[in-house]
Amino acid sequence: MRYIFLSVIFFCSVLFGVQQHIVLVGPPGAGKGTLASFLQERYGYYNIACGDILREHVKNGTEFGNLVKTYISQGDPVPAQIALDALIKPEVESALSMNKPFIVDGFILSVEHRDALLDYFKQQNILDTVYIIQLDASDESIIDRVMSRVVCTTCHKNFTQQDRSCDICGGPLVARDDQKIIVQRLSKYHANIEPVVATLPALCKVIRIDTELPLAQLEQEYQTILLHSGVL
């Protein structure tokens, strides 16, 4: 049923020319980056990957990046309004100026972040065209999946351990996380973010997708869903 619902959404967006924007939520390792990359590469979605943008600011030593480091050192998320102004607003405005649908990945970390994002969408008169896609997976499958990943040290693209070098930039690959780190991240998600995600269906349109599949099959699964919608 959820696949049919998703298909109807994309079919209507093509039929009536309405751009459907997406906010991705779900535990770390559930496949949010995989889906965002797929939609970006195949359909031209503008990908607002908050974690990547934050890391770039920190790496470049910008004023915002130095502020981010302060909050990270204290173990706190960047306050909602500061993150919205620095991360979301410029990127959404850029996407809309190019007439592109956008994906927001990694912003909803608290009730404050949720409210700031949805209020901003209301102000822009686009909340009705925004869909929350919640990706679900068990902790066990996520741990297995993440432990098999390596990441490029240069461009941060994810690969499996069978890959030897980055096919984008040729950079070296290193293990993304150890098991202790991913277990800690999942615990933090369940305690702090999952309760916020559970409130979203009462506030906006939410689609849940089960990603209990091997990483190599996830893109094909997403493609199958979009094929059924008539987009491909």
C-alpha positions as CSV (number, residue, x, y, z in Angstrom):
1,M,0.0,0.0,0.0
2,R,2.8,2.4,0.8
3,Y,4.4,1.8,-2.6
4,I,1.1,2.6,-4.3
5,F,0.8,5.8,-2.3
6,L,4.3,6.8,-3.3
7,S,3.6,6.0,-6.9
8,V,0.5,8.2,-7.0
9,I,2.5,11.1,-5.6
10,F,5.1,11.0,-8.3
11,F,2.6,10.3,-11.0
12,C,0.6,13.4,-10.0
13,S,3.7,15.5,-9.9
14,V,4.5,14.5,-13.5
15,L,0.9,14.8,-14.7
16,F,0.1,18.2,-13.2
17,G,3.6,19.7,-13.2
18,V,3.7,20.0,-9.4
19,Q,7.2,19.6,-7.9
20,Q,7.2,17.3,-4.9
21,H,9.8,18.1,-2.3
22,I,11.2,15.6,0.1
23,V,12.5,15.5,3.7
24,L,14.2,12.3,4.6
25,V,14.1,10.9,8.2
26,G,15.1,7.6,9.7
27,P,17.9,6.1,11.7
28,P,21.6,6.4,10.7
29,G,22.4,3.7,8.1
30,A,18.8,3.2,6.9
31,G,19.6,4.3,3.4
32,K,18.7,8.0,3.3
33,G,21.9,9.0,1.5
34,T,21.3,6.2,-1.1
35,L,17.8,7.4,-1.9
36,A,18.9,11.0,-2.0
37,S,21.7,10.2,-4.4
38,F,19.4,8.1,-6.6
39,L,16.8,10.9,-6.9
40,Q,19.5,13.5,-7.5
41,E,21.3,11.5,-10.2
42,R,18.2,10.2,-12.0
43,Y,15.6,13.0,-11.6
44,G,17.7,16.1,-10.9
45,Y,16.6,16.6,-7.3
46,Y,18.6,19.3,-5.5
47,N,20.2,17.4,-2.6
48,I,20.5,19.4,0.7
49,A,22.6,16.9,2.7
50,C,22.9,18.8,6.0
51,G,25.7,16.6,7.4
52,D,27.9,17.1,4.3
53,I,27.3,20.9,4.3
54,L,28.2,21.1,8.0
55,R,31.4,19.2,7.5
56,E,32.3,21.5,4.6
57,H,31.8,24.6,6.7
58,V,34.0,23.0,9.5
59,K,36.7,22.0,7.0
60,N,36.8,25.5,5.5
61,G,36.8,27.2,8.8
62,T,33.9,29.5,8.1
63,E,32.2,31.5,10.8
64,F,29.3,29.1,10.8
65,G,31.8,26.1,10.8
66,N,33.6,27.4,13.9
67,L,30.2,27.8,15.6
68,V,29.3,24.3,14.6
69,K,32.5,23.0,16.2
70,T,31.6,24.7,19.5
71,Y,28.2,22.9,19.7
72,I,29.7,19.6,18.6
73,S,32.4,19.8,21.3
74,Q,29.6,20.3,23.8
75,G,27.6,17.3,22.4
76,D,24.7,19.5,21.3
77,P,23.0,20.0,17.9
78,V,23.2,23.3,16.2
79,P,20.2,25.4,17.4
80,A,17.3,25.1,15.0
81,Q,17.0,28.7,13.9
82,I,20.8,29.0,13.3
83,A,20.8,25.8,11.3
84,L,17.8,26.8,9.3
85,D,19.3,30.2,8.4
86,A,22.7,28.8,7.5
87,L,21.8,25.4,6.0
88,I,18.2,25.3,4.7
89,K,17.2,28.7,3.6
90,P,20.1,29.4,1.1
91,E,19.8,25.9,-0.3
92,V,16.0,25.8,-0.7
93,E,16.1,29.3,-2.3
94,S,18.8,28.1,-4.7
95,A,16.7,25.0,-5.6
96,L,13.6,27.0,-6.2
97,S,15.4,29.6,-8.3
98,M,16.4,26.8,-10.6
99,N,12.9,25.3,-10.6
100,K,14.2,22.1,-9.0
101,P,12.5,19.9,-6.5
102,F,14.7,19.5,-3.4
103,I,15.6,16.8,-0.8
104,V,16.4,17.7,2.8
105,D,18.4,15.1,4.6
106,G,19.6,15.2,8.2
107,F,17.9,18.3,9.6
108,I,15.1,17.1,11.9
109,L,17.0,16.5,15.2
110,S,14.5,17.8,17.7
111,V,11.1,19.3,18.1
112,E,12.6,22.7,17.6
113,H,14.2,21.7,14.3
114,R,10.9,20.1,13.2
115,D,8.9,23.2,13.9
116,A,11.5,25.6,12.4
117,L,11.6,23.5,9.1
118,L,7.8,23.1,8.8
119,D,7.1,26.8,9.7
120,Y,9.6,27.8,7.0
121,F,7.9,25.7,4.4
122,K,4.6,27.3,5.4
123,Q,6.1,30.7,5.0
124,Q,7.3,29.7,1.5
125,N,3.8,28.3,0.7
126,I,5.3,24.9,-0.2
127,L,4.3,22.7,2.8
128,D,1.6,21.1,0.7
129,T,4.2,19.9,-1.8
130,V,6.6,18.5,0.9
131,Y,6.6,14.8,1.7
132,I,8.4,13.3,4.7
133,I,9.9,9.9,3.6
134,Q,10.6,7.8,6.7
135,L,13.0,5.0,6.0
136,D,12.7,2.0,8.4
137,A,15.2,-0.7,9.2
138,S,16.1,-2.8,12.2
139,D,19.2,-2.0,14.3
140,E,20.6,-5.4,13.4
141,S,20.4,-4.8,9.6
142,I,21.8,-1.3,10.0
143,I,24.8,-2.5,11.9
144,D,25.5,-5.2,9.3
145,R,25.1,-2.7,6.5
146,V,27.3,0.0,8.1
147,M,30.0,-2.4,9.1
148,S,30.4,-3.4,5.4
149,R,30.8,0.2,4.2
150,V,33.9,2.2,3.5
151,V,34.0,5.9,2.6
152,C,36.2,8.0,0.3
153,T,38.4,10.3,2.4
154,T,38.3,13.0,-0.3
155,C,34.7,13.2,-1.5
156,H,32.9,11.2,1.2
157,K,31.0,8.9,-1.2
158,N,30.1,5.5,0.4
159,F,31.3,2.2,-1.0
160,T,31.2,-1.4,0.1
161,Q,34.4,-3.1,1.4
162,Q,34.9,-4.9,-1.9
163,D,35.7,-1.6,-3.6
164,R,39.4,-0.6,-3.6
165,S,39.3,3.1,-4.6
166,C,36.7,5.9,-5.2
167,D,35.3,5.7,-8.7
168,I,34.5,9.5,-8.5
169,C,37.8,11.1,-7.5
170,G,40.2,8.2,-7.1
171,G,40.6,8.9,-3.4
172,P,41.5,6.3,-0.8
173,L,38.7,4.4,1.1
174,V,38.6,3.9,4.8
175,A,36.1,2.2,7.2
176,R,33.2,4.5,7.8
177,D,32.4,3.6,11.5
178,D,33.2,0.9,14.0
179,Q,30.4,-1.1,15.6
180,K,30.6,0.9,18.9
181,I,30.1,4.2,17.1
182,I,27.1,3.0,15.1
183,V,25.5,1.5,18.2
184,Q,25.9,4.8,20.1
185,R,24.4,6.7,17.1
186,L,21.4,4.3,17.0
187,S,20.9,4.7,20.7
188,K,20.9,8.4,20.4
189,Y,18.5,8.3,17.5
190,H,16.0,6.1,19.4
191,A,16.2,8.3,22.5
192,N,16.2,11.8,21.0
193,I,15.0,11.8,17.4
194,E,12.7,8.9,16.9
195,P,10.0,10.4,19.3
196,V,10.1,13.6,17.2
197,V,9.7,11.6,13.9
198,A,6.7,9.8,15.5
199,T,4.9,13.2,15.7
200,L,5.3,14.0,12.0
201,P,2.2,12.2,10.6
202,A,-0.1,14.6,12.6
203,L,1.6,17.6,11.0
204,C,2.4,16.8,7.4
205,K,2.4,14.0,4.8
206,V,4.5,11.0,5.7
207,I,5.5,8.0,3.6
208,R,7.2,5.0,5.3
209,I,9.4,2.7,3.4
210,D,10.9,-0.5,4.7
211,T,14.6,-0.7,3.7
212,E,15.3,-4.2,5.0
213,L,17.3,-5.1,1.9
214,P,21.0,-5.5,1.2
215,L,22.6,-2.2,0.2
216,A,23.2,-3.3,-3.3
217,Q,19.4,-3.9,-3.9
218,L,18.2,-0.6,-2.4
219,E,18.6,1.5,-5.5
220,Q,16.8,-1.1,-7.6
221,E,14.0,-1.1,-5.1
222,Y,13.6,2.7,-5.3
223,Q,13.7,2.4,-9.1
224,T,11.0,-0.2,-9.1
225,I,8.8,2.1,-7.0
226,L,9.3,5.0,-9.4
227,L,8.8,2.8,-12.5
228,H,5.4,1.9,-11.1
229,S,4.6,5.6,-10.9
230,G,5.3,6.2,-14.6
231,V,8.3,8.5,-14.0
232,L,10.9,6.2,-15.6
